[in-house]
Amino acid sequence: MTIYNFSAGPAVMPKEVLLQAQAELPDWHGSGMSVMEMSHRGKEYMGIHAQAEADLRELMGIPANYRVLFLQGGAHLQFSMIPLNLLRGKLSADYVNTGDWSKKAIGEAKKFCYVNVVADNADRKGTHVPAFDTWNLDKDAAYVHYTPNETIGGVEFNWVPEVGDVPLVADMSSNILSRQIDVSKFGLIYAGAQKNIGPAGMALVIVREDLLGHAPSGLPTMLDYKIHADNDSMYNTPPTYTIYMAGLVFQWLKKNGGIAAMEKNNIAKAKVLYDAIDASNGFYNCPVNRADRSRMNVPFTLQNTGTLKDTSLDSDFLKQADARGLLQLKGHRSVGGMRASIYNAMPLAGVRALVDFMNEFAQKRG
Ligand SMILES: *Cc1c(COP(=O)(O)O)cnc(C)c1O
């Protein structure tokens, strides 16, 4: 039976990448060593590290005045490192609140500065992206932070805010590499690795050079972006194996047409799934505003008795899905229902298998 893993993260990896890693596991390219055994200062690992960065730069078209950092502490540590490094003597930062991950970033930033929540989607239960003309931006803010894809709510921006000279900061943990973006519109982009990049254990940070070197004195060394930039992310021992795996994923992306091809696939995959939900006569329901539906994380509920609170079918759905090899579809505890995460590495065949199952289940139980 073919297994399809719809986990929100850590998430599905490309099969080819796993097989390549398996083949190279005990002896990388005749070195007699596994990558995980190599000194991070040795020429083999340094080559892997530099290649990963070069491939990412090519894939995303990262301009020369941006630095690429491979850091530890996940996206969560970035919630603190961003205000610590980017406030640059200013007293406040602008944050857009579109859901659970925005809220976490806001909560952490409040420890360091005044947070101006410029827009919020709580009025509609977090199911849409607030229109830009409602944003209450402050031209003196240190930066504007937003979450282009809310992994839990399934709400995704299909546009990039134009915030003028104030640096734009984006938590792209769950949609990086899934669609083409113009990096030059951002001051800083960050992403935890375990959704669209590779295994857990790393955060990717892409930061414009002029934003480095403004950390307050007394900031712990490991929290200063400039230290990591000056040392090519090797101030301390980096998560070498995760960076190697991320590098294999970048090569896989390049071999498969790059981000433009991924975006096309992702649009097709999301359409198949949302179309099935919308054609189910209410048996399946996605609460997210159509224009703001995520291509990566698709939340839906089963409600054939007509009340949102009825979850009696959920456990049957999950059990039967599991038996068909369709795994990890249970929704986040704060939302309930189901969530299908369909990152880059999820093939269209996986989404089709899910939709076939959903249609059968609705026919039997609807
Ligand atoms: C998963 C996720 C995080 C948290 O990532 P960690 O690496 O676990 O810290 C933050 N933001 C978004 C949008 C996410 O999807």
The ligand as a Gaussian input file, in Angstrom:
#p B3LYP/6-31G(d) Opt

LIG

0 1
 C        5.543000      25.350000      12.510000
 C        5.504000      26.837000      12.547000
 C        6.220000      27.569000      13.506000
 C        7.010000      26.928000      14.613000
 O        8.156000      26.331000      14.155000
 P        9.235000      25.698000      15.177000
 O       10.334000      25.358000      14.263000
 O        8.570000      24.542000      15.834000
 O        9.598000      26.759000      16.152000
 C        6.148000      28.950000      13.425000
 N        5.437000      29.572000      12.484000
 C        4.729000      28.899000      11.559000
 C        3.953000      29.642000      10.507000
 C        4.742000      27.503000      11.559000
 O        4.041000      26.819000      10.630000

